[in-house]
Amino acid sequence: MNVNYQSDFKIIESTTDVDLTTPFIFTYMTVGSNKFVASFDGAVYSNCRRLDNGYLMVALDNPRFALGPLSVKREYFLTDSDFKDGICNYVTVQKTDINIVVGETDESSPDVNVPPYYQKGDKGDPFTYEDFTSEQIDNIKRPALEAAELANEAVDSALVATNNAITATNEANEATNLANDARDQALEAAQVSHSAAQEANTNAAYAKDQGDYAKGEGDRISELIIITSEEASNVDYENINI
């Protein structure tokens, strides 16, 4: 089965012959890539869950594998009184039928057959959290820690985005205020211009009236002068008795 290297996908582990109460760590990897861990500590499943038919469904979320065939390392923690600490660390490494590729992802969930289960001895004391080594505990905790880190990064990104949005809003409000001030100044200038135009029109009308009056007076005086001149030309100066 081909899976694109950017894809999330699921694997069905055929583990019906395995004691379902046995803690385990399954580590999936390609050569030179990140590792993806699914685990069960005896109480809590991480990155996987048990199906009704007893199979194990592993959900590989953002695994970020390099290209190449996918392998899985399965580590079981079996209670076995034949061992000094009462725990048998049973490890298998197996290639799956999955290839991480650049191209298309096949539309199915691959089945991975688990090798024949370990034949353990007499059951020892119940497995407890203290039976894990610090490395095993780190492997079990890693998915949760990585998820928490991603969540923190998402929160930080959200805070940055919120601050950027607030800054953009403040800048937009400031720009709006400047635009409103410019509009008010333009309206005030328009009112002043309108008042000046009205005053100019009034003065022009007054000047026209004065001009019309002056012209009328000039015309009247001119008529008087013409009449006086005509009368003067008709006077008989020789017969005037002085």
C-alpha positions in Angstrom: 0.0 0.0 0.0 1.3 3.5 -0.9 0.8 6.4 1.5 1.7 10.0 0.6 4.3 11.4 3.0 2.0 14.3 4.0 -1.0 12.1 4.8 -2.5 10.9 8.0 -3.5 7.3 7.9 -4.6 4.3 10.0 -3.1 0.9 10.5 -5.0 -2.2 11.7 -2.8 -4.4 13.9 -4.1 -8.0 13.9 -3.4 -8.8 17.5 -6.2 -11.2 18.4 -3.8 -13.8 19.8 -2.3 -11.2 22.2 -3.3 -10.8 25.8 -5.3 -7.6 25.5 -4.2 -6.4 29.0 -0.5 -6.5 28.1 1.2 -3.1 28.0 3.1 -2.3 24.8 4.9 0.4 22.8 4.7 0.2 19.0 7.2 2.5 17.2 6.7 3.2 13.5 9.5 4.5 11.3 11.2 4.8 8.0 14.9 5.0 7.5 16.2 8.4 8.7 12.7 9.8 9.6 10.7 10.8 12.6 9.3 8.0 14.8 5.6 7.7 15.6 4.7 5.9 18.9 1.4 4.2 19.8 1.2 2.7 23.3 -0.8 1.1 26.1 0.3 1.3 29.7 -2.3 -1.2 31.0 -5.0 1.4 31.4 -4.7 4.2 28.8 -4.2 3.9 25.0 -2.2 6.6 23.2 -2.6 7.1 19.5 -4.5 3.9 19.2 -7.6 2.0 20.4 -8.9 -1.5 20.7 -11.6 -2.5 18.2 -14.6 -4.7 19.0 -13.0 -7.6 17.2 -9.8 -7.4 19.3 -7.7 -5.8 16.6 -5.7 -2.7 17.4 -6.4 0.5 15.3 -3.4 2.9 15.2 -4.2 6.4 14.1 -1.0 8.0 12.6 -1.7 11.7 12.9 0.9 13.9 11.1 3.6 11.2 11.3 6.1 13.1 9.1 7.8 10.0 7.8 10.6 10.1 5.2 10.1 8.3 2.0 10.6 4.5 1.9 9.2 1.3 3.4 7.5 1.6 6.8 8.7 -0.6 9.7 7.4 -1.2 13.2 9.1 -2.1 16.4 6.8 -3.8 18.8 7.7 -3.9 22.5 5.6 -5.8 24.9 5.9 -5.8 28.7 4.9 -9.2 29.9 4.6 -10.3 33.5 6.7 -13.4 33.8 8.0 -14.9 37.0 10.9 -16.6 35.2 12.6 -13.2 35.0 14.3 -11.5 38.0 12.2 -8.4 37.7 9.1 -10.3 36.8 8.9 -8.6 33.4 9.8 -9.9 30.0 10.6 -7.2 27.5 9.5 -8.9 24.2 10.6 -7.0 21.1 10.0 -7.6 17.4 10.9 -5.5 14.4 8.9 -6.0 11.2 8.5 -4.4 7.8 5.0 -3.5 7.0 3.4 -3.6 3.5 3.3 0.2 3.6 5.5 2.5 1.4 5.7 6.2 2.1 5.7 7.9 -1.3 5.4 11.3 -3.0 2.4 10.2 -5.1 -1.2 9.2 -4.3 -2.4 7.4 -1.2 -4.3 4.2 -1.7 -7.8 4.3 -0.4 -7.7 1.7 2.4 -6.4 1.1 5.9 -3.5 -1.5 5.8 -3.6 -4.6 7.9 -0.4 -5.6 9.7 -0.1 -9.2 10.9 1.6 -9.5 14.3 4.1 -12.4 14.5 3.2 -15.4 16.7 2.9 -14.3 20.2 5.5 -14.9 22.8 5.0 -18.1 24.9 5.5 -16.8 28.4 6.0 -18.6 31.6 3.9 -18.4 34.8 2.2 -15.1 35.4 4.1 -13.0 37.9 2.9 -10.1 40.0 0.5 -7.6 38.3 2.3 -5.1 36.0 2.5 -1.6 37.6 3.7 1.8 36.4 6.8 1.5 38.5 7.8 -1.5 36.4 8.5 0.7 33.4 12.0 2.0 32.9 12.5 5.8 32.5 13.2 5.4 28.8 9.9 3.4 28.4 8.0 6.0 30.3 9.5 8.7 28.1 8.4 6.8 25.0 4.8 6.5 26.4 4.7 10.1 27.4 6.2 11.4 24.2 3.0 11.6 22.1 1.2 13.5 24.8 4.1 15.9 25.3 4.4 16.5 21.6 0.7 17.1 21.4 1.0 19.6 24.3 3.9 21.3 22.6 1.9 21.6 19.4 -1.1 22.9 21.4 1.2 25.5 23.1 2.5 26.6 19.7 -1.0 26.9 18.4 -2.0 29.0 21.4 1.1 31.3 20.9 0.2 31.6 17.2 -3.4 32.5 18.1 -2.1 35.1 20.6 0.1 36.6 17.9 -2.7 36.6 15.4 -5.0 38.3 18.0 -2.4 41.0 18.8 -1.9 41.6 15.0 -5.7 41.8 14.6 -5.9 44.3 17.5 -3.1 46.4 16.0 -4.7 46.3 12.6 -8.0 47.4 14.2 -6.3 50.3 16.0 -4.6 51.4 12.8 -7.9 51.2 11.0 -9.6 53.3 13.7 -6.8 55.8 13.5 -7.1 56.0 9.7 -10.9 56.4 10.1 -10.4 59.3 12.6 -7.9 61.0 10.2 -10.4 60.6 7.3 -13.1 62.1 9.5 -10.9 65.0 10.4 -10.0 65.6 6.7 -13.7 65.4 5.8 -14.6 68.0 8.5 -11.8 70.3 7.3 -13.0 69.9 3.7 -16.6 70.7 4.8 -15.4 73.8 6.7 -13.3 74.9 3.8 -16.4 74.4 1.5 -18.5 76.5 3.8 -16.0 79.3 3.9 -15.7 79.2 0.1 -19.5 79.3 -0.2 -19.7 82.3 2.1 -17.0 84.0 0.2 -18.8 83.3 -3.1 -22.1 84.7 -1.7 -20.3 87.8 -0.5 -18.6 88.2 -3.9 -22.0 87.8 -5.6 -23.5 90.5 -3.3 -20.7 92.9 -4.0 -20.9 92.2 -7.7 -24.7 93.0 -7.6 -24.1 96.2 -5.6 -21.3 97.2 -8.1 -23.7 96.5 -11.0 -26.4 98.6 -9.4 -24.0 101.5 -8.8 -22.7 101.2 -12.4 -26.3 101.2 -13.7 -27.0 104.3 -11.6 -23.9 106.1 -12.7 -24.7 105.3 -16.3 -28.2 106.6 -15.9 -26.9 109.8 -14.4 -24.4 110.2 -17.1 -27.0 109.7 -19.8 -29.3 112.2 -18.2 -26.5 114.8 -17.9 -25.5 114.2 -21.5 -29.1 114.9 -22.6 -29.1 118.2 -20.6 -25.9 119.3 -22.2 -27.2 118.5 -25.6 -30.4 120.5 -25.0 -28.5 123.4 -23.6 -26.2 123.5 -26.5 -29.1 123.5 -29.0 -30.8 126.4 -27.1 -27.5 128.3 -27.0 -27.2 128.0 -30.8 -30.6 129.5 -31.4 -29.9 132.8 -29.4 -29.6 136.0 -31.5 -26.7 137.6 -29.8 -26.8 140.7 -32.0 -30.2 141.8 -30.8 -29.6 141.2 -27.2 -30.0 144.4 -25.2 -27.4 144.7 -22.6 
